[in-house]
Amino acid sequence: MDTIHIKPARWAEDPSKCLYVPDPVTGRPLPEEGAVVESSRYWRRRLASAEVVLVESKAKPEKEI
């Protein structure tokens, strides 16, 4: 199955804090720095409801020769 890198969204009232989003596999909250998780229905619903956001990968640009 595919994986996605996500992190909790920020509170609208206080952007210094993240939302509490439990991981259904571990039962623990999703860490503020994010995590790589399976792209399941659960996480797609969290994305659709803006409870989590996708983390852009910082891939190194390929060097031109």
Biopython code that builds the backbone (N, CA, C, O; Angstrom):
import numpy as np
from Bio.PDB.StructureBuilder import StructureBuilder

atoms = [
    (1, "MET", "N", (0.835, -1.177, 0.000)),
    (1, "MET", "CA", (0.000, 0.000, 0.000)),
    (1, "MET", "C", (0.884, 1.246, 0.000)),
    (1, "MET", "O", (2.014, 1.216, 0.489)),
    (2, "ASP", "N", (0.364, 2.336, -0.549)),
    (2, "ASP", "CA", (1.106, 3.586, -0.615)),
    (2, "ASP", "C", (1.240, 4.220, 0.762)),
    (2, "ASP", "O", (0.433, 3.973, 1.658)),
    (3, "THR", "N", (2.271, 5.039, 0.913)),
    (3, "THR", "CA", (2.463, 5.777, 2.148)),
    (3, "THR", "C", (2.459, 7.277, 1.853)),
    (3, "THR", "O", (2.746, 7.708, 0.736)),
    (4, "ILE", "N", (2.128, 8.055, 2.876)),
    (4, "ILE", "CA", (2.150, 9.507, 2.776)),
    (4, "ILE", "C", (2.830, 10.072, 4.018)),
    (4, "ILE", "O", (2.800, 9.456, 5.084)),
    (5, "HIS", "N", (3.439, 11.238, 3.878)),
    (5, "HIS", "CA", (4.067, 11.915, 5.014)),
    (5, "HIS", "C", (3.148, 13.068, 5.393)),
    (5, "HIS", "O", (2.933, 13.992, 4.609)),
    (6, "ILE", "N", (2.610, 13.001, 6.603)),
    (6, "ILE", "CA", (1.658, 14.005, 7.072)),
    (6, "ILE", "C", (2.062, 14.517, 8.439)),
    (6, "ILE", "O", (2.861, 13.892, 9.138)),
    (7, "LYS", "N", (1.503, 15.663, 8.818)),
    (7, "LYS", "CA", (1.684, 16.186, 10.166)),
    (7, "LYS", "C", (0.388, 16.850, 10.593)),
    (7, "LYS", "O", (-0.428, 17.214, 9.746)),
    (8, "PRO", "N", (0.184, 17.015, 11.903)),
    (8, "PRO", "CA", (-1.055, 17.645, 12.369)),
    (8, "PRO", "C", (-1.138, 19.102, 11.910)),
    (8, "PRO", "O", (-0.124, 19.793, 11.813)),
    (9, "ALA", "N", (-2.344, 19.551, 11.633)),
    (9, "ALA", "CA", (-2.560, 20.950, 11.274)),
    (9, "ALA", "C", (-2.416, 21.812, 12.520)),
    (9, "ALA", "O", (-2.444, 21.307, 13.643)),
    (10, "ARG", "N", (-2.263, 23.105, 12.314)),
    (10, "ARG", "CA", (-2.151, 24.066, 13.414)),
    (10, "ARG", "C", (-3.528, 24.550, 13.836)),
    (10, "ARG", "O", (-4.453, 24.583, 13.024)),
    (11, "TRP", "N", (-3.669, 24.925, 15.097)),
    (11, "TRP", "CA", (-4.908, 25.503, 15.605)),
    (11, "TRP", "C", (-5.118, 26.851, 14.935)),
    (11, "TRP", "O", (-4.165, 27.612, 14.766)),
    (12, "ALA", "N", (-6.344, 27.156, 14.554)),
    (12, "ALA", "CA", (-6.643, 28.463, 13.968)),
    (12, "ALA", "C", (-6.504, 29.559, 15.023)),
    (12, "ALA", "O", (-6.021, 30.649, 14.719)),
    (13, "GLU", "N", (-6.923, 29.280, 16.264)),
    (13, "GLU", "CA", (-6.871, 30.268, 17.336)),
    (13, "GLU", "C", (-5.456, 30.510, 17.846)),
    (13, "GLU", "O", (-5.131, 31.617, 18.275)),
    (14, "ASP", "N", (-4.614, 29.483, 17.803)),
    (14, "ASP", "CA", (-3.249, 29.588, 18.318)),
    (14, "ASP", "C", (-2.320, 28.765, 17.416)),
    (14, "ASP", "O", (-2.097, 27.581, 17.669)),
    (15, "PRO", "N", (-1.781, 29.392, 16.365)),
    (15, "PRO", "CA", (-0.939, 28.655, 15.410)),
    (15, "PRO", "C", (0.323, 28.036, 15.995)),
    (15, "PRO", "O", (0.993, 27.253, 15.322)),
    (16, "SER", "N", (0.661, 28.376, 17.244)),
    (16, "SER", "CA", (1.843, 27.762, 17.849)),
    (16, "SER", "C", (1.557, 26.337, 18.326)),
    (16, "SER", "O", (2.479, 25.608, 18.692)),
    (17, "LYS", "N", (0.275, 25.939, 18.321)),
    (17, "LYS", "CA", (-0.115, 24.599, 18.785)),
    (17, "LYS", "C", (-0.675, 23.766, 17.642)),
    (17, "LYS", "O", (-1.300, 24.285, 16.717)),
    (18, "CYS", "N", (-0.436, 22.458, 17.728)),
    (18, "CYS", "CA", (-0.959, 21.520, 16.726)),
    (18, "CYS", "C", (-2.235, 20.863, 17.238)),
    (18, "CYS", "O", (-2.466, 20.777, 18.444)),
    (19, "LEU", "N", (-3.041, 20.411, 16.320)),
    (19, "LEU", "CA", (-4.221, 19.631, 16.680)),
    (19, "LEU", "C", (-3.803, 18.275, 17.211)),
    (19, "LEU", "O", (-2.749, 17.759, 16.841)),
    (20, "TYR", "N", (-4.623, 17.694, 18.077)),
    (20, "TYR", "CA", (-4.404, 16.337, 18.572)),
    (20, "TYR", "C", (-5.074, 15.390, 17.587)),
    (20, "TYR", "O", (-6.296, 15.391, 17.445)),
    (21, "VAL", "N", (-4.262, 14.580, 16.908)),
    (21, "VAL", "CA", (-4.792, 13.625, 15.936)),
    (21, "VAL", "C", (-4.240, 12.247, 16.291)),
    (21, "VAL", "O", (-3.049, 12.001, 16.102)),
    (22, "PRO", "N", (-5.080, 11.342, 16.803)),
    (22, "PRO", "CA", (-4.583, 10.020, 17.192)),
    (22, "PRO", "C", (-4.278, 9.132, 15.990)),
    (22, "PRO", "O", (-4.995, 9.143, 14.989)),
    (23, "ASP", "N", (-3.208, 8.372, 16.114)),
    (23, "ASP", "CA", (-2.860, 7.374, 15.099)),
    (23, "ASP", "C", (-3.653, 6.113, 15.432)),
    (23, "ASP", "O", (-3.515, 5.590, 16.538)),
    (24, "PRO", "N", (-4.482, 5.603, 14.509)),
    (24, "PRO", "CA", (-5.311, 4.442, 14.824)),
    (24, "PRO", "C", (-4.507, 3.159, 15.043)),
    (24, "PRO", "O", (-4.998, 2.224, 15.676)),
    (25, "VAL", "N", (-3.290, 3.106, 14.533)),
    (25, "VAL", "CA", (-2.467, 1.905, 14.690)),
    (25, "VAL", "C", (-1.808, 1.872, 16.061)),
    (25, "VAL", "O", (-1.831, 0.844, 16.738)),
    (26, "THR", "N", (-1.219, 2.999, 16.475)),
    (26, "THR", "CA", (-0.481, 3.031, 17.739)),
    (26, "THR", "C", (-1.311, 3.547, 18.908)),
    (26, "THR", "O", (-1.012, 3.246, 20.063)),
    (27, "GLY", "N", (-2.361, 4.330, 18.611)),
    (27, "GLY", "CA", (-3.160, 4.931, 19.667)),
    (27, "GLY", "C", (-2.538, 6.196, 20.233)),
    (27, "GLY", "O", (-3.115, 6.837, 21.111)),
    (28, "ARG", "N", (-1.383, 6.549, 19.742)),
    (28, "ARG", "CA", (-0.679, 7.747, 20.202)),
    (28, "ARG", "C", (-0.955, 8.913, 19.256)),
    (28, "ARG", "O", (-1.327, 8.703, 18.102)),
    (29, "PRO", "N", (-0.773, 10.143, 19.742)),
    (29, "PRO", "CA", (-0.993, 11.285, 18.853)),
    (29, "PRO", "C", (0.076, 11.362, 17.769)),
    (29, "PRO", "O", (1.225, 10.973, 17.980)),
    (30, "LEU", "N", (-0.316, 11.862, 16.622)),
    (30, "LEU", "CA", (0.621, 12.078, 15.528)),
    (30, "LEU", "C", (1.633, 13.130, 15.978)),
    (30, "LEU", "O", (1.230, 14.188, 16.461)),
    (31, "PRO", "N", (2.945, 12.870, 15.833)),
    (31, "PRO", "CA", (3.943, 13.835, 16.303)),
    (31, "PRO", "C", (3.864, 15.160, 15.524)),
    (31, "PRO", "O", (3.451, 15.181, 14.365)),
    (32, "GLU", "N", (4.262, 16.252, 16.171)),
    (32, "GLU", "CA", (4.222, 17.568, 15.535)),
    (32, "GLU", "C", (5.051, 17.619, 14.269)),
    (32, "GLU", "O", (4.685, 18.309, 13.318)),
    (33, "GLU", "N", (6.172, 16.894, 14.242)),
    (33, "GLU", "CA", (7.029, 16.909, 13.051)),
    (33, "GLU", "C", (6.470, 16.017, 11.937)),
    (33, "GLU", "O", (6.953, 16.041, 10.805)),
    (34, "GLY", "N", (5.451, 15.239, 12.277)),
    (34, "GLY", "CA", (4.793, 14.398, 11.291)),
    (34, "GLY", "C", (5.302, 12.970, 11.300)),
    (34, "GLY", "O", (6.192, 12.613, 12.072)),
    (35, "ALA", "N", (4.721, 12.161, 10.430)),
    (35, "ALA", "CA", (5.092, 10.756, 10.331)),
    (35, "ALA", "C", (4.691, 10.234, 8.954)),
    (35, "ALA", "O", (3.800, 10.772, 8.297)),
    (36, "VAL", "N", (5.367, 9.188, 8.548)),
    (36, "VAL", "CA", (5.012, 8.500, 7.310)),
    (36, "VAL", "C", (4.034, 7.401, 7.696)),
    (36, "VAL", "O", (4.347, 6.538, 8.516)),
    (37, "VAL", "N", (2.847, 7.437, 7.097)),
    (37, "VAL", "CA", (1.784, 6.493, 7.433)),
    (37, "VAL", "C", (1.214, 5.892, 6.153)),
    (37, "VAL", "O", (1.423, 6.412, 5.057)),
    (38, "GLU", "N", (0.484, 4.780, 6.317)),
    (38, "GLU", "CA", (-0.208, 4.196, 5.172)),
    (38, "GLU", "C", (-1.297, 5.143, 4.700)),
    (38, "GLU", "O", (-1.961, 5.793, 5.507)),
    (39, "SER", "N", (-1.472, 5.216, 3.410)),
    (39, "SER", "CA", (-2.518, 6.064, 2.841)),
    (39, "SER", "C", (-3.854, 5.332, 2.951)),
    (39, "SER", "O", (-4.344, 4.753, 1.981)),
    (40, "SER", "N", (-4.430, 5.369, 4.148)),
    (40, "SER", "CA", (-5.675, 4.651, 4.419)),
    (40, "SER", "C", (-6.861, 5.607, 4.365)),
    (40, "SER", "O", (-6.695, 6.822, 4.254)),
    (41, "ARG", "N", (-8.052, 5.038, 4.446)),
    (41, "ARG", "CA", (-9.261, 5.862, 4.495)),
    (41, "ARG", "C", (-9.224, 6.825, 5.671)),
    (41, "ARG", "O", (-9.613, 7.987, 5.556)),
    (42, "TYR", "N", (-8.751, 6.325, 6.796)),
    (42, "TYR", "CA", (-8.680, 7.154, 8.007)),
    (42, "TYR", "C", (-7.878, 8.432, 7.737)),
    (42, "TYR", "O", (-8.348, 9.531, 8.030)),
    (43, "TRP", "N", (-6.672, 8.292, 7.183)),
    (43, "TRP", "CA", (-5.819, 9.451, 6.952)),
    (43, "TRP", "C", (-6.337, 10.321, 5.818)),
    (43, "TRP", "O", (-6.179, 11.541, 5.864)),
    (44, "ARG", "N", (-6.947, 9.733, 4.812)),
    (44, "ARG", "CA", (-7.539, 10.551, 3.736)),
    (44, "ARG", "C", (-8.701, 11.389, 4.270)),
    (44, "ARG", "O", (-8.899, 12.519, 3.824)),
    (45, "ARG", "N", (-9.475, 10.849, 5.222)),
    (45, "ARG", "CA", (-10.542, 11.643, 5.858)),
    (45, "ARG", "C", (-9.949, 12.777, 6.686)),
    (45, "ARG", "O", (-10.484, 13.886, 6.688)),
    (46, "ARG", "N", (-8.848, 12.511, 7.389)),
    (46, "ARG", "CA", (-8.191, 13.568, 8.170)),
    (46, "ARG", "C", (-7.656, 14.662, 7.248)),
    (46, "ARG", "O", (-7.713, 15.844, 7.586)),
    (47, "LEU", "N", (-7.137, 14.269, 6.082)),
    (47, "LEU", "CA", (-6.679, 15.263, 5.104)),
    (47, "LEU", "C", (-7.850, 16.088, 4.580)),
    (47, "LEU", "O", (-7.754, 17.311, 4.482)),
    (48, "ALA", "N", (-8.950, 15.426, 4.245)),
    (48, "ALA", "CA", (-10.126, 16.116, 3.700)),
    (48, "ALA", "C", (-10.723, 17.091, 4.710)),
    (48, "ALA", "O", (-11.254, 18.134, 4.330)),
    (49, "SER", "N", (-10.637, 16.751, 5.995)),
    (49, "SER", "CA", (-11.201, 17.626, 7.027)),
    (49, "SER", "C", (-10.180, 18.648, 7.533)),
    (49, "SER", "O", (-10.472, 19.412, 8.453)),
    (50, "ALA", "N", (-8.994, 18.663, 6.942)),
    (50, "ALA", "CA", (-7.912, 19.610, 7.285)),
    (50, "ALA", "C", (-7.381, 19.429, 8.701)),
    (50, "ALA", "O", (-6.858, 20.374, 9.291)),
    (51, "GLU", "N", (-7.511, 18.220, 9.252)),
    (51, "GLU", "CA", (-6.928, 17.931, 10.566)),
    (51, "GLU", "C", (-5.437, 17.640, 10.455)),
    (51, "GLU", "O", (-4.682, 17.840, 11.407)),
    (52, "VAL", "N", (-5.022, 17.168, 9.286)),
    (52, "VAL", "CA", (-3.609, 16.936, 8.996)),
    (52, "VAL", "C", (-3.288, 17.578, 7.655)),
    (52, "VAL", "O", (-4.179, 17.860, 6.853)),
    (53, "VAL", "N", (-1.992, 17.803, 7.427)),
    (53, "VAL", "CA", (-1.533, 18.370, 6.157)),
    (53, "VAL", "C", (-0.403, 17.504, 5.620)),
    (53, "VAL", "O", (0.328, 16.869, 6.379)),
    (54, "LEU", "N", (-0.273, 17.491, 4.299)),
    (54, "LEU", "CA", (0.820, 16.760, 3.673)),
    (54, "LEU", "C", (2.126, 17.501, 3.885)),
    (54, "LEU", "O", (2.164, 18.731, 3.852)),
    (55, "VAL", "N", (3.195, 16.752, 4.103)),
    (55, "VAL", "CA", (4.525, 17.332, 4.237)),
    (55, "VAL", "C", (5.193, 17.182, 2.884)),
    (55, "VAL", "O", (5.307, 16.081, 2.346)),
    (56, "GLU", "N", (5.631, 18.305, 2.347)),
    (56, "GLU", "CA", (6.321, 18.274, 1.059)),
    (56, "GLU", "C", (7.693, 17.632, 1.246)),
    (56, "GLU", "O", (8.416, 17.956, 2.188)),
    (57, "SER", "N", (8.040, 16.731, 0.354)),
    (57, "SER", "CA", (9.343, 16.103, 0.455)),
    (57, "SER", "C", (10.398, 17.089, -0.022)),
    (57, "SER", "O", (10.190, 17.843, -0.973)),
    (58, "LYS", "N", (11.504, 17.065, 0.644)),
    (58, "LYS", "CA", (12.607, 17.973, 0.279)),
    (58, "LYS", "C", (13.663, 17.165, -0.461)),
    (58, "LYS", "O", (14.785, 16.988, 0.014)),
    (59, "ALA", "N", (13.280, 16.686, -1.622)),
    (59, "ALA", "CA", (14.205, 15.892, -2.423)),
    (59, "ALA", "C", (15.287, 16.805, -2.970)),
    (59, "ALA", "O", (15.026, 17.943, -3.361)),
    (60, "LYS", "N", (16.487, 16.293, -2.992)),
    (60, "LYS", "CA", (17.607, 17.074, -3.512)),
    (60, "LYS", "C", (17.466, 17.177, -5.035)),
    (60, "LYS", "O", (17.183, 16.185, -5.707)),
    (61, "PRO", "N", (17.662, 18.367, -5.563)),
    (61, "PRO", "CA", (17.607, 18.480, -7.019)),
    (61, "PRO", "C", (18.759, 17.727, -7.660)),
    (61, "PRO", "O", (19.874, 17.698, -7.139)),
    (62, "GLU", "N", (18.469, 17.128, -8.785)),
    (62, "GLU", "CA", (19.523, 16.376, -9.478)),
    (62, "GLU", "C", (20.542, 17.332, -10.052)),
    (62, "GLU", "O", (20.199, 18.390, -10.579)),
    (63, "LYS", "N", (21.796, 16.948, -9.942)),
    (63, "LYS", "CA", (22.871, 17.787, -10.483)),
    (63, "LYS", "C", (22.961, 17.583, -11.991)),
    (63, "LYS", "O", (22.868, 16.467, -12.502)),
    (64, "GLU", "N", (23.142, 18.683, -12.668)),
    (64, "GLU", "CA", (23.330, 18.592, -14.113)),
    (64, "GLU", "C", (24.798, 18.345, -14.384)),
    (64, "GLU", "O", (25.672, 18.924, -13.738)),
    (65, "ILE", "N", (25.054, 17.487, -15.338)),
    (65, "ILE", "CA", (26.454, 17.156, -15.664)),
    (65, "ILE", "C", (26.858, 17.870, -16.924)),
    (65, "ILE", "O", (27.994, 17.731, -17.375)),
]
sb = StructureBuilder()
sb.init_structure("model")
sb.init_model(0)
sb.init_chain("A")
sb.init_seg("    ")
for serial, (resi, resn, name, xyz) in enumerate(atoms, 1):
    if name == "N":
        sb.init_residue(resn, " ", resi, " ")
    sb.init_atom(name, np.array(xyz, "f"), 0.0, 1.0, " ", f" {name:<3s}", serial, name[0])
structure = sb.get_structure()
